[in-house]
Amino acid sequence: MSAEPAPLVTPQLLEQLERLELISRKIFRGRLQGERRSRRRGQSVEFADFRNYVAGDDVRFLDWNLYARLDRLFLKLFLEEEDLHVFTLIDSSDSMEFGSPTKLHFAKQLAAALGFIGLCRSDRVRIESLGEEHRRGAPAWRGRSDLWRMLNYLEAITPGQNLPLEAAVRRFCLRNKGQGVLVLISDLMDKSGYESAMRLLLAKSFDVYVIHVLSREELEPDLKGDLKLLDSEDGDAAEITISRPLLQRYRRALDAFVLGAKEFCTRRGITYLMTASDASVEQLVTDHLRRRGLLR
């Protein structure tokens, strides 16, 4: 009997996460009032600066005290608060149901952690499973009260949605025209490649982060003897004999795969992070993702 999977979030983790904030390297104009300070000048309650009045400006924001002293019209500027749209895309193909814990369970835990941070800051949070059954997409959540709805959605995600990554991302992009921060969590194991899917996300001007998840069994295989390997997604079979030279070739191929994904992302301004599915979500979020600029 397999062990009961760990909960997606714990009260102790939530306590740490509520002190964090998701940030973007790009400026996006939110549609709702949020809790983050924008670099734009707006009309909130916190004063920022003055500028000269020009015809057409809102006269309600003129500083009449300055006018009385200097006999010139100045407009008061305020720091504007904005909300951020945070997307998390979870690869739910059969290959993600590998490992202990599975890559899919780790992806759910990470999505729950990032989603909670966004909810605490009144960001619009949307999590989607990239697969055939989820073509309509998930609702957007906002505010702490939506935590349980978000967790219930994550718990309901099941493996087996073996739509090619490019096709799944294309459907997502057609449904979502807004800009924002986007985190893709995937093992990137797609025979047709991941490159075209990444280009689609960049064409939408998302601020893209890729979390490349591999299981410990994939990173450090402990195999012996004669084996028949089956592709979990298309059923392709291969009979092999495990030997030291074969394992060495496998490790070289794996290193090249990871390095290729990292270089592809880095050249295009995508932040890339590779992690094992048995890694600590707490450390990944509070340390690695903070250092890569997604959180503060």
Beta strands, then each sheet from edge to edge (+ up, - down):
strand 1: 36-42
strand 2: 46-52
strand 3: 74-82
strand 4: 85-91
strand 5: 124-130
strand 6: 181-186
strand 7: 207-214
strand 8: 225-230
strand 9: 237-242
strand 10: 271-276
sheet 1: 1+ 3- 2+
sheet 2: 5+ 4+ 6+ 7+ 10+
sheet 3: 8+ 9-
end
